[in-house]
């Protein structure tokens, strides 16, 4: 739009910067005045004198740009000052091009930006929701009480009036119910690539895998040693208990002999 305004301003500056051979519209004011001392009636006529420098809005390129810019608001000052067919032609072309074409293009451009911002905002909202759901799923198994099971059935109680209104609205449109949803929704296709998302994970950890494996092996060996030691102690205790039982039985037999 700025380039078009500069182009029209340059055209009008070349055409009207020095309007010596262009007819101007001179305003004439006439009236009667009465001299109160003599009661004489005077006929007065005033004619405006057009100054090519001070009265001409296109005398310099700067003022020409300002005047061409105010065309957007319907201020066509050149039609009031100049009586020249070329001025009328350029005014008509400028009014059609600037006011109708460029303003509609600007409105369409702003509408496109609004739609693009709306789509990006929806994508950002869905991305944040997905991150929150992923964080919840990651923490879902860390709990101290039993979660309630998901419902097997979902019941909807609808009013007959609502169903009738929906049926009337769908009477002339027997297409897919989700057709409008697909048009308003934002679908974006992504190619799956294996990536590491540790930087964006909620878990903060610094683990040396090799050292952790060595620790696990050491703990396993230590556990095996403890288990073997415990088995040996149990076997010894069992043998002592057997020997004790033999001695007790022998004492009982000796006591029976005294009966």
VOKOL-640660 format. One record per residue (C-alpha): x, y, z; residue in three letters. Coordinates in steps of 0.25 Angstrom, whole numbers, padded with zeros to 4 digits. Example, Ala and Ser with C-alpha at 12.3 -4.5 7.8 and 13.67 -1.06 7.14 Angstrom:
% VOKOL-640660
+-------+-------+-------+-----+
|     X |     Y |     Z |  aa |
+-------+-------+-------+-----+
|  0049 | -0018 |  0031 | ALA |
|  0055 | -0004 |  0029 | SER |
+-------+-------+-------+-----+
***
This chain:
% VOKOL-640660
+-------+-------+-------+-----+
|     X |     Y |     Z |  aa |
+-------+-------+-------+-----+
|  0000 |  0000 |  0000 | UNK |
|  0011 |  0010 |  0003 | UNK |
|  0018 |  0007 | -0011 | UNK |
|  0004 |  0010 | -0017 | UNK |
|  0002 |  0023 | -0009 | UNK |
|  0017 |  0028 | -0013 | UNK |
|  0014 |  0025 | -0027 | UNK |
|  0001 |  0033 | -0028 | UNK |
|  0008 |  0044 | -0020 | UNK |
|  0019 |  0045 | -0030 | UNK |
|  0009 |  0045 | -0041 | UNK |
|  0001 |  0056 | -0036 | UNK |
|  0014 |  0064 | -0032 | UNK |
|  0019 |  0063 | -0046 | UNK |
|  0006 |  0067 | -0052 | UNK |
|  0002 |  0079 | -0042 | UNK |
|  0015 |  0083 | -0036 | UNK |
|  0015 |  0095 | -0045 | UNK |
|  0001 |  0097 | -0050 | UNK |
|  0003 |  0109 | -0060 | UNK |
| -0004 |  0103 | -0071 | UNK |
| -0015 |  0096 | -0063 | UNK |
| -0028 |  0103 | -0060 | UNK |
| -0031 |  0105 | -0045 | UNK |
| -0045 |  0107 | -0039 | UNK |
| -0046 |  0121 | -0034 | UNK |
| -0056 |  0124 | -0023 | UNK |
| -0064 |  0137 | -0025 | UNK |
| -0072 |  0143 | -0013 | UNK |
| -0082 |  0155 | -0016 | UNK |
| -0091 |  0163 | -0007 | UNK |
| -0097 |  0176 | -0004 | UNK |
| -0092 |  0186 |  0007 | UNK |
| -0099 |  0199 |  0012 | UNK |
| -0091 |  0211 |  0016 | UNK |
| -0098 |  0215 |  0029 | UNK |
| -0094 |  0230 |  0028 | UNK |
| -0099 |  0232 |  0014 | UNK |
| -0108 |  0220 |  0012 | UNK |
| -0101 |  0217 | -0001 | UNK |
| -0102 |  0202 | -0005 | UNK |
| -0089 |  0196 | -0010 | UNK |
| -0088 |  0184 | -0019 | UNK |
| -0076 |  0176 | -0014 | UNK |
| -0070 |  0164 | -0021 | UNK |
| -0058 |  0156 | -0016 | UNK |
| -0050 |  0146 | -0024 | UNK |
| -0040 |  0136 | -0018 | UNK |
| -0026 |  0137 | -0023 | UNK |
| -0019 |  0123 | -0024 | UNK |
| -0005 |  0123 | -0020 | UNK |
|  0003 |  0112 | -0027 | UNK |
|  0012 |  0110 | -0015 | UNK |
|  0004 |  0112 | -0002 | UNK |
| -0010 |  0107 | -0008 | UNK |
| -0005 |  0096 | -0016 | UNK |
| -0004 |  0083 | -0008 | UNK |
|  0005 |  0077 | -0018 | UNK |
|  0015 |  0088 | -0019 | UNK |
|  0026 |  0078 | -0012 | UNK |
|  0027 |  0063 | -0011 | UNK |
|  0026 |  0063 |  0004 | UNK |
|  0012 |  0070 |  0003 | UNK |
|  0008 |  0061 | -0009 | UNK |
|  0011 |  0049 |  0000 | UNK |
|  0002 |  0054 |  0011 | UNK |
| -0009 |  0058 |  0002 | UNK |
| -0009 |  0044 | -0005 | UNK |
| -0009 |  0038 |  0009 | UNK |
| -0022 |  0045 |  0013 | UNK |
| -0029 |  0040 |  0000 | UNK |
| -0031 |  0028 |  0009 | UNK |
| -0040 |  0036 |  0017 | UNK |
| -0048 |  0042 |  0006 | UNK |
| -0041 |  0056 |  0005 | UNK |
| -0040 |  0059 | -0010 | UNK |
| -0034 |  0073 | -0009 | UNK |
| -0029 |  0073 | -0023 | UNK |
| -0043 |  0073 | -0029 | UNK |
| -0047 |  0085 | -0021 | UNK |
| -0035 |  0093 | -0026 | UNK |
| -0032 |  0089 | -0041 | UNK |
| -0041 |  0088 | -0053 | UNK |
| -0034 |  0078 | -0062 | UNK |
| -0038 |  0065 | -0067 | UNK |
| -0025 |  0058 | -0064 | UNK |
| -0027 |  0061 | -0049 | UNK |
| -0041 |  0055 | -0050 | UNK |
| -0036 |  0042 | -0057 | UNK |
| -0025 |  0040 | -0047 | UNK |
| -0035 |  0043 | -0035 | UNK |
| -0044 |  0032 | -0041 | UNK |
| -0033 |  0022 | -0042 | UNK |
| -0028 |  0025 | -0028 | UNK |
| -0041 |  0024 | -0022 | UNK |
| -0044 |  0010 | -0028 | UNK |
| -0030 |  0005 | -0025 | UNK |
| -0027 |  0010 | -0012 | UNK |
| -0041 |  0011 | -0005 | UNK |
| -0047 | -0002 | -0011 | UNK |
| -0036 | -0011 | -0015 | UNK |
| -0025 | -0009 | -0005 | UNK |
| -0034 | -0007 |  0007 | UNK |
| -0041 | -0020 |  0004 | UNK |
| -0027 | -0027 |  0002 | UNK |
| -0023 | -0021 |  0015 | UNK |
| -0035 | -0027 |  0022 | UNK |
| -0033 | -0040 |  0015 | UNK |
| -0019 | -0040 |  0020 | UNK |
| -0022 | -0037 |  0034 | UNK |
| -0033 | -0048 |  0034 | UNK |
| -0022 | -0058 |  0029 | UNK |
| -0013 | -0054 |  0040 | UNK |
| -0024 | -0055 |  0050 | UNK |
| -0028 | -0069 |  0045 | UNK |
| -0013 | -0073 |  0045 | UNK |
| -0011 | -0068 |  0060 | UNK |
| -0024 | -0075 |  0064 | UNK |
| -0019 | -0089 |  0058 | UNK |
| -0005 | -0087 |  0064 | UNK |
| -0012 | -0083 |  0078 | UNK |
| -0020 | -0096 |  0077 | UNK |
| -0008 | -0104 |  0074 | UNK |
|  0000 | -0098 |  0085 | UNK |
| -0012 | -0101 |  0095 | UNK |
| -0013 | -0116 |  0090 | UNK |
|  0002 | -0117 |  0092 | UNK |
|  0001 | -0112 |  0106 | UNK |
| -0010 | -0121 |  0109 | UNK |
| -0002 | -0133 |  0103 | UNK |
|  0010 | -0129 |  0112 | UNK |
|  0001 | -0129 |  0124 | UNK |
| -0006 | -0142 |  0121 | UNK |
|  0008 | -0148 |  0119 | UNK |
|  0013 | -0143 |  0132 | UNK |
|  0000 | -0149 |  0139 | UNK |
|  0003 | -0162 |  0132 | UNK |
|  0017 | -0162 |  0137 | UNK |
|  0013 | -0160 |  0151 | UNK |
|  0000 | -0169 |  0151 | UNK |
|  0007 | -0181 |  0157 | UNK |
|  0013 | -0173 |  0168 | UNK |
|  0002 | -0174 |  0178 | UNK |
| -0001 | -0178 |  0192 | UNK |
| -0015 | -0182 |  0191 | UNK |
| -0023 | -0190 |  0181 | UNK |
| -0029 | -0183 |  0169 | UNK |
| -0043 | -0184 |  0166 | UNK |
| -0046 | -0193 |  0153 | UNK |
| -0050 | -0186 |  0140 | UNK |
| -0065 | -0187 |  0138 | UNK |
| -0069 | -0198 |  0128 | UNK |
| -0082 | -0191 |  0124 | UNK |
| -0085 | -0176 |  0122 | UNK |
| -0100 | -0172 |  0122 | UNK |
| -0106 | -0160 |  0116 | UNK |
| -0120 | -0155 |  0120 | UNK |
| -0125 | -0145 |  0109 | UNK |
| -0137 | -0137 |  0108 | UNK |
| -0147 | -0140 |  0097 | UNK |
| -0148 | -0125 |  0094 | UNK |
| -0133 | -0125 |  0091 | UNK |
| -0133 | -0137 |  0083 | UNK |
| -0145 | -0132 |  0074 | UNK |
| -0137 | -0119 |  0072 | UNK |
| -0125 | -0126 |  0068 | UNK |
| -0133 | -0135 |  0059 | UNK |
| -0139 | -0123 |  0052 | UNK |
| -0126 | -0117 |  0050 | UNK |
| -0120 | -0129 |  0044 | UNK |
| -0133 | -0131 |  0035 | UNK |
| -0126 | -0125 |  0022 | UNK |
| -0112 | -0129 |  0025 | UNK |
| -0111 | -0145 |  0026 | UNK |
| -0096 | -0145 |  0025 | UNK |
| -0086 | -0149 |  0035 | UNK |
| -0088 | -0143 |  0049 | UNK |
| -0073 | -0140 |  0051 | UNK |
| -0072 | -0133 |  0038 | UNK |
| -0072 | -0119 |  0044 | UNK |
| -0063 | -0123 |  0055 | UNK |
| -0053 | -0128 |  0045 | UNK |
| -0054 | -0114 |  0038 | UNK |
| -0052 | -0106 |  0051 | UNK |
| -0041 | -0115 |  0057 | UNK |
| -0026 | -0114 |  0055 | UNK |
| -0020 | -0126 |  0049 | UNK |
| -0005 | -0126 |  0047 | UNK |
|  0003 | -0138 |  0042 | UNK |
|  0017 | -0141 |  0047 | UNK |
|  0027 | -0151 |  0042 | UNK |
|  0031 | -0160 |  0054 | UNK |
|  0046 | -0159 |  0058 | UNK |
|  0053 | -0166 |  0069 | UNK |
|  0058 | -0155 |  0078 | UNK |
|  0062 | -0153 |  0093 | UNK |
|  0053 | -0145 |  0101 | UNK |
|  0061 | -0146 |  0114 | UNK |
|  0063 | -0131 |  0113 | UNK |
|  0048 | -0128 |  0114 | UNK |
|  0045 | -0139 |  0124 | UNK |
|  0040 | -0135 |  0138 | UNK |
|  0051 | -0145 |  0144 | UNK |
|  0064 | -0139 |  0147 | UNK |
|  0075 | -0150 |  0148 | UNK |
|  0089 | -0152 |  0146 | UNK |
|  0093 | -0166 |  0146 | UNK |
|  0105 | -0174 |  0141 | UNK |
|  0100 | -0187 |  0136 | UNK |
|  0113 | -0195 |  0137 | UNK |
|  0115 | -0191 |  0152 | UNK |
|  0100 | -0194 |  0154 | UNK |
|  0102 | -0208 |  0148 | UNK |
|  0114 | -0211 |  0156 | UNK |
|  0107 | -0207 |  0169 | UNK |
|  0096 | -0216 |  0165 | UNK |
|  0105 | -0228 |  0163 | UNK |
|  0112 | -0225 |  0177 | UNK |
|  0099 | -0225 |  0184 | UNK |
|  0095 | -0238 |  0177 | UNK |
|  0108 | -0245 |  0181 | UNK |
|  0106 | -0239 |  0195 | UNK |
|  0092 | -0245 |  0196 | UNK |
|  0096 | -0258 |  0191 | UNK |
|  0107 | -0259 |  0202 | UNK |
|  0097 | -0255 |  0213 | UNK |
|  0087 | -0266 |  0207 | UNK |
|  0098 | -0277 |  0208 | UNK |
|  0102 | -0273 |  0222 | UNK |
|  0087 | -0273 |  0226 | UNK |
|  0085 | -0287 |  0220 | UNK |
|  0098 | -0292 |  0227 | UNK |
|  0093 | -0286 |  0241 | UNK |
|  0080 | -0293 |  0239 | UNK |
|  0086 | -0306 |  0236 | UNK |
|  0095 | -0306 |  0248 | UNK |
|  0083 | -0302 |  0257 | UNK |
|  0075 | -0314 |  0251 | UNK |
|  0087 | -0323 |  0254 | UNK |
|  0088 | -0318 |  0269 | UNK |
|  0073 | -0320 |  0271 | UNK |
|  0074 | -0335 |  0266 | UNK |
|  0085 | -0337 |  0276 | UNK |
|  0077 | -0331 |  0287 | UNK |
|  0065 | -0339 |  0284 | UNK |
|  0074 | -0352 |  0285 | UNK |
|  0079 | -0348 |  0299 | UNK |
|  0065 | -0345 |  0304 | UNK |
|  0060 | -0358 |  0299 | UNK |
|  0071 | -0365 |  0306 | UNK |
|  0068 | -0358 |  0319 | UNK |
|  0054 | -0362 |  0318 | UNK |
|  0057 | -0376 |  0316 | UNK |
|  0066 | -0376 |  0329 | UNK |
|  0055 | -0370 |  0337 | UNK |
|  0045 | -0381 |  0332 | UNK |
|  0055 | -0391 |  0338 | UNK |
|  0053 | -0386 |  0352 | UNK |
|  0038 | -0388 |  0352 | UNK |
+-------+-------+-------+-----+
***
